[in-house]
């Protein structure tokens, strides 16, 4: 089975490609390696998979020196011609689409990036899946589609017609596009609504990295809504195991299925900070601030549907996950420490 993973210089894509390479010997990764956050971290992830960033050029194949079954291409999702050439050449069986312009707050100031990557880019992926006989498209959605819903835990049957950020709107649009392509063109697709993923190699614009860096340096951390927030923090290993289960099970019928993928155990922000303080061994200086535009009070996943259909069962405790994260954060593997 030949698998394409998009976004393999990114956090979840990096771990997914590595995990797939334990069982499969024909994995292709692509990424645009944009400058949304420090490219040193993206390049370090590439090095970990045996891809030399110094050899990269647009649309050029780079063979991994660590994994014989892994090749990487630097490609923009918006470049439909380049994507089409890749699909035509490789004949992928399955596509795991994890590339996107991320970040809720960033989307408020930079809407064009989200339109181009998350809408045009996703449409190009769908078109390639349609024309080159991809058997199953697995794609990343987001818990942000639930917007300001008050009912918890969030269920896939809940209304998702009131996004509070452009990022959330693009993710909901992806789900609707996948619905149409499944209906009109017989594409089998599975969308996964991720809930606050954290772990080693995580993005530097996310709370775990920002908090760990500030606490380690004795600088104040920004605590929004005065700490009155909760998140369904989900460790990267649990997320990837769920992804692998979905990738390996082919849908019975051509349809677009949506699943929540999270921990189903929301954690108050102050508890999260206290766990970081305990593991790092320092007390955080806290700057309490009001709620940010585009943010939501809580996220809480009902994952019973994914558990029923795929046997998904997250098992990582917050303290264990934070311990693993801080070990990486303080190590030489972290190029940004």
C-alpha positions as CSV (number, residue, x, y, z in Angstrom):
1,X,0.0,0.0,0.0
2,X,1.4,3.4,-1.0
3,X,0.4,6.3,1.3
4,X,0.7,10.0,0.9
5,X,1.0,12.1,4.1
6,X,0.7,15.8,3.7
7,X,2.3,18.2,6.2
8,X,5.1,15.9,7.3
9,X,7.3,18.8,8.4
10,X,4.5,19.7,10.8
11,X,3.8,18.3,14.2
12,X,1.1,15.6,13.6
13,X,2.2,14.8,10.1
14,X,5.8,14.1,11.3
15,X,4.7,11.6,13.9
16,X,2.2,10.0,11.5
17,X,4.8,9.4,8.8
18,X,7.3,7.9,11.4
19,X,4.6,5.6,12.7
20,X,3.5,4.5,9.2
21,X,7.1,3.7,8.3
22,X,7.2,1.1,11.1
23,X,4.7,-1.1,9.1
24,X,4.9,0.2,5.5
25,X,7.7,0.7,3.0
26,X,6.1,3.1,0.6
27,X,5.3,6.4,2.2
28,X,5.6,9.8,0.5
29,X,5.6,13.0,2.5
30,X,4.9,16.6,1.2
31,X,5.1,20.0,2.9
32,X,5.5,23.6,1.8
33,X,7.6,24.4,4.9
34,X,6.2,27.9,5.2
35,X,7.4,30.4,7.7
36,X,4.2,30.5,9.9
37,X,6.6,29.5,12.8
38,X,10.3,29.0,13.1
39,X,11.5,26.8,10.2
40,X,14.3,25.4,12.4
41,X,11.8,23.2,14.1
42,X,10.3,22.0,10.8
43,X,13.8,21.3,9.4
44,X,14.7,19.4,12.6
45,X,11.6,17.2,12.1
46,X,12.7,16.5,8.6
47,X,16.2,15.5,9.8
48,X,14.6,13.0,12.2
49,X,13.0,11.3,9.3
50,X,16.3,11.2,7.3
51,X,15.4,14.1,5.0
52,X,18.1,16.7,4.5
53,X,16.5,20.2,4.3
54,X,19.6,21.5,2.4
55,X,18.6,19.3,-0.5
56,X,15.1,20.6,-0.8
57,X,13.8,22.4,-3.8
58,X,10.2,22.8,-5.0
59,X,8.8,19.6,-6.6
60,X,12.1,17.8,-6.2
61,X,12.1,14.3,-4.7
62,X,14.4,13.7,-1.7
63,X,15.1,10.2,-0.5
64,X,15.3,9.6,3.2
65,X,18.7,8.2,4.4
66,X,17.0,6.7,7.5
67,X,13.9,5.1,6.0
68,X,14.4,3.4,2.5
69,X,10.6,3.5,2.1
70,X,10.2,7.2,2.6
71,X,10.5,10.0,0.1
72,X,9.7,13.7,0.5
73,X,8.7,16.5,-1.8
74,X,8.5,20.2,-1.1
75,X,5.1,21.2,-2.6
76,X,2.5,23.9,-2.1
77,X,-1.0,22.6,-1.8
78,X,-2.2,25.6,-3.9
79,X,0.0,24.3,-6.8
80,X,-2.6,22.1,-8.5
81,X,-0.3,21.2,-11.4
82,X,2.5,20.0,-9.2
83,X,0.1,18.0,-7.0
84,X,-1.5,16.4,-10.1
85,X,1.9,15.4,-11.5
86,X,2.7,13.8,-8.2
87,X,-0.6,11.9,-8.0
88,X,-0.3,10.8,-11.6
89,X,3.3,9.5,-11.1
90,X,2.8,7.8,-7.7
91,X,-0.7,6.2,-7.9
92,X,-1.4,6.5,-4.1
93,X,-3.7,4.0,-2.5
94,X,-4.5,6.3,0.5
95,X,-4.0,9.9,1.4
96,X,-3.6,11.2,4.9
97,X,-4.1,15.0,4.6
98,X,-2.7,16.8,7.6
99,X,-1.2,19.9,6.0
100,X,-3.0,23.2,6.7
101,X,-2.5,26.7,7.8
102,X,-3.0,26.3,11.6
103,X,-3.7,28.8,14.4
104,X,-7.0,30.3,15.5
105,X,-5.7,33.7,16.5
106,X,-3.4,34.1,13.5
107,X,-6.3,33.5,11.2
108,X,-7.9,36.8,12.3
109,X,-5.0,38.8,11.1
110,X,-4.0,36.7,8.0
111,X,-7.2,35.4,6.4
112,X,-5.6,35.0,2.9
113,X,-3.2,32.3,4.2
114,X,-6.2,30.2,5.3
115,X,-8.2,30.7,2.2
116,X,-5.3,29.6,0.0
117,X,-4.0,26.6,2.1
118,X,-7.1,25.3,3.8
119,X,-9.7,25.9,1.0
120,X,-7.9,26.0,-2.3
121,X,-5.3,23.5,-1.1
122,X,-8.0,21.1,0.2
123,X,-10.0,21.4,-3.0
124,X,-6.9,20.5,-5.0
125,X,-6.4,17.4,-2.8
126,X,-10.0,16.3,-3.4
127,X,-9.6,16.8,-7.2
128,X,-6.4,14.7,-7.2
129,X,-8.2,11.9,-5.2
130,X,-11.1,12.1,-7.6
131,X,-9.0,11.8,-10.8
132,X,-6.3,9.4,-9.6
133,X,-8.4,6.7,-8.0
134,X,-7.4,7.2,-4.3
135,X,-9.2,4.5,-2.3
136,X,-9.5,6.5,1.0
137,X,-8.8,10.1,2.0
138,X,-8.2,10.8,5.7
139,X,-8.1,14.4,6.5
140,X,-7.7,16.7,9.5
141,X,-10.6,18.7,10.8
142,X,-10.7,20.5,14.1
143,X,-12.7,20.8,17.4
144,X,-12.9,24.5,16.5
145,X,-15.8,23.7,14.2
146,X,-18.0,23.4,17.4
147,X,-17.6,27.2,17.9
148,X,-19.2,28.5,21.0
149,X,-21.4,25.4,21.7
150,X,-22.4,25.2,25.3
151,X,-23.4,21.5,25.4
152,X,-20.5,19.2,26.3
153,X,-19.1,16.8,25.6
154,X,-19.0,17.8,21.9
155,X,-20.7,15.1,19.7
156,X,-20.4,14.7,16.0
157,X,-24.2,15.1,15.9
158,X,-24.0,18.6,17.4
159,X,-24.6,21.7,15.2
160,X,-21.5,23.2,13.7
161,X,-22.9,26.2,11.8
162,X,-21.5,28.9,14.1
163,X,-17.7,29.0,13.9
164,X,-16.0,31.8,15.8
165,X,-12.8,32.0,13.8
166,X,-11.8,31.9,10.1
167,X,-9.7,28.8,10.9
168,X,-12.8,27.0,12.2
169,X,-14.8,28.1,9.1
170,X,-12.2,26.7,6.7
171,X,-12.2,23.3,8.6
172,X,-16.0,23.1,8.5
173,X,-15.9,24.0,4.8
174,X,-13.4,21.1,4.3
175,X,-16.0,18.7,5.8
176,X,-18.7,20.0,3.5
177,X,-16.5,19.8,0.4
178,X,-15.7,16.2,1.3
179,X,-19.4,15.4,1.7
180,X,-20.0,16.7,-1.8
181,X,-17.1,14.8,-3.4
182,X,-18.2,11.6,-1.6
183,X,-21.8,12.1,-2.9
184,X,-21.0,13.2,-6.5
185,X,-17.8,11.3,-7.2
186,X,-17.8,8.3,-4.9
187,X,-14.8,9.3,-2.9
188,X,-14.3,7.6,0.5
189,X,-13.3,10.1,3.1
190,X,-12.9,10.3,6.8
191,X,-12.5,13.6,8.7
192,X,-11.0,13.7,12.2
193,X,-11.8,16.6,14.5
194,X,-8.6,17.0,16.5
195,X,-8.7,18.2,20.1
196,X,-5.7,20.2,21.4
197,X,-2.8,17.9,20.5
198,X,0.4,18.3,22.5
199,X,3.7,16.4,22.9
200,X,7.4,16.4,21.9
201,X,8.2,18.4,18.7
202,X,5.0,20.4,19.2
203,X,4.3,23.8,17.6
204,X,6.1,26.8,19.3
205,X,2.9,28.9,19.0
206,X,0.9,26.6,21.2
207,X,0.5,26.9,25.0
208,X,2.7,24.0,26.1
209,X,5.7,25.5,24.3
210,X,5.0,29.1,25.2
211,X,4.4,28.2,28.9
212,X,7.4,25.9,29.2
213,X,9.8,28.4,27.7
214,X,8.5,31.3,29.9
215,X,8.5,29.2,33.1
216,X,12.1,27.9,32.3
217,X,13.3,31.5,31.8
218,X,11.5,33.0,34.7
219,X,9.3,35.1,32.4
220,X,5.5,35.7,32.9
221,X,3.0,33.5,31.0
222,X,-0.2,34.9,29.5
223,X,-3.2,33.3,31.1
224,X,-6.3,34.2,29.1
225,X,-9.8,34.5,30.5
226,X,-8.1,34.7,33.9
227,X,-7.4,30.9,33.7
228,X,-11.1,30.1,33.4
229,X,-10.6,27.8,30.3
230,X,-10.5,24.1,29.8
231,X,-9.1,22.0,27.0
232,X,-9.3,18.4,26.0
233,X,-5.5,18.0,25.9
234,X,-4.6,14.9,23.9
235,X,-1.1,13.4,23.7
236,X,0.4,12.9,20.3
237,X,0.9,9.2,20.6
238,X,-2.8,8.7,21.3
239,X,-3.7,10.8,18.3
240,X,-1.3,8.9,15.9
241,X,-2.6,5.5,17.1
242,X,-6.1,6.7,16.3
243,X,-5.0,7.9,12.9
244,X,-3.3,4.6,12.1
245,X,-6.4,2.7,13.0
246,X,-8.4,4.8,10.6
247,X,-5.8,4.6,7.8
248,X,-5.7,0.8,8.0
249,X,-9.4,0.2,7.9
250,X,-11.0,0.8,4.5
251,X,-14.5,2.2,4.4
252,X,-17.3,-0.2,3.3
253,X,-19.0,2.5,1.2
254,X,-18.0,5.7,-0.5
255,X,-19.0,8.4,2.0
256,X,-17.6,11.1,4.2
257,X,-17.5,10.1,7.8
258,X,-16.7,12.5,10.7
259,X,-15.2,11.6,14.0
260,X,-13.9,13.4,17.1
261,X,-10.4,12.4,18.2
262,X,-9.4,13.6,21.6
263,X,-8.8,12.5,25.2
264,X,-12.4,12.9,26.5
265,X,-11.0,14.3,29.7
266,X,-10.9,18.1,29.7
267,X,-8.3,19.8,31.9
268,X,-8.6,23.3,33.4
269,X,-5.9,25.6,32.2
270,X,-4.7,26.3,35.7
271,X,-4.3,22.5,36.3
272,X,-2.3,22.3,33.1
273,X,0.0,25.1,34.3
274,X,0.4,23.5,37.7
275,X,1.4,20.2,36.1
276,X,4.0,22.1,34.0
277,X,5.3,23.8,37.1
278,X,5.6,20.5,38.9
279,X,7.5,18.8,36.1
280,X,9.8,21.8,35.4
281,X,10.4,22.5,39.1
282,X,9.6,26.2,38.9
283,X,6.6,28.4,39.7
284,X,5.2,30.3,36.8
285,X,4.8,34.1,36.9
286,X,1.2,34.6,35.6
287,X,-0.2,37.5,33.7
288,X,-4.0,37.2,33.8
289,X,-5.7,38.5,30.7
290,X,-9.3,38.6,29.2
291,X,-10.6,36.2,26.7
292,X,-9.1,36.5,23.2
293,X,-11.2,37.0,20.0
294,X,-11.8,33.8,18.2
295,X,-11.2,31.7,21.3
296,X,-13.7,29.3,23.1
297,X,-14.2,28.6,26.8
298,X,-13.9,24.9,26.6
299,X,-13.3,21.8,24.4
300,X,-14.5,18.4,25.4
301,X,-14.6,15.4,23.0
302,X,-17.1,12.6,22.9
303,X,-15.0,9.9,21.2
304,X,-17.5,7.1,21.6
305,X,-18.1,6.9,17.9
306,X,-14.4,6.5,17.1
307,X,-14.1,4.0,19.9
308,X,-17.0,1.9,18.6
309,X,-15.9,1.9,14.9
310,X,-12.1,1.7,15.3
311,X,-11.3,0.6,18.9
312,X,-9.7,4.0,19.6
313,X,-8.8,4.3,23.3
314,X,-6.5,7.2,24.5
315,X,-4.4,6.1,27.5
316,X,-1.8,8.8,28.2
317,X,-2.2,10.7,31.5
318,X,-1.6,14.5,31.6
319,X,1.4,14.1,33.9
320,X,3.1,11.5,31.8
321,X,2.5,13.4,28.6
322,X,3.9,16.6,30.1
323,X,6.9,14.8,31.5
324,X,7.7,13.4,28.0
325,X,7.1,16.8,26.5
326,X,9.4,18.6,29.0
327,X,12.1,16.0,28.5
328,X,12.2,16.8,24.8
329,X,11.8,20.5,25.4
330,X,15.0,20.6,27.5
331,X,16.9,18.2,25.3
332,X,19.3,18.9,22.4
333,X,16.6,17.7,20.0
334,X,14.7,21.0,20.5
335,X,16.3,23.5,18.1
336,X,14.4,26.4,19.7
337,X,15.2,26.0,23.4
